[in-house]
Amino acid sequence: MARITITELQEKVSKLEMALRHADNVAKDIERERLSASREEAERHQKTVEELKRQIESEKNSYRWANERAAKAEAELDAAHSLVDAIDCPLSRKQKNEDGYGTTENALVLRIGAWLAKKAGMGAE
């Protein structure tokens, strides 16, 4: 068995301590990189979430606007049908389906055409 001197032992301990510090520094560097990558990924996800929130809000606004426009158009159509009803149009707004189930709404332009034809004496009452 070979004898190890105290100096050799101290050198080995010093080399092991240096290797341990190096390994610790490498581990810290890896952890910093991992945290940095996680932070960057979290920031990317946050930007995605914010963009999706903006898109959702935009879609809600578009839906609200379209819904308001549709409601106004429906109200104007109802008003026009009411006017045609008031001028004694020969064609009613709704008529029974031929099969006897339900009703079909006559188009406003068709009703106005029927009224004009009646006024011109071309239609039957």
Secondary structure by P-SEA (a helix, b strand, c coil): cccccaaaaaaaaaaaaaaaaaaaaaaaaaaaaaaaaaaaaaaaaaaaaaaaaaaaaaaaaaaaaaaaaaaaaaaaaaaaaaaaaaaccccccccccccccbbbbccaaaaaaaaaaaaaccccc
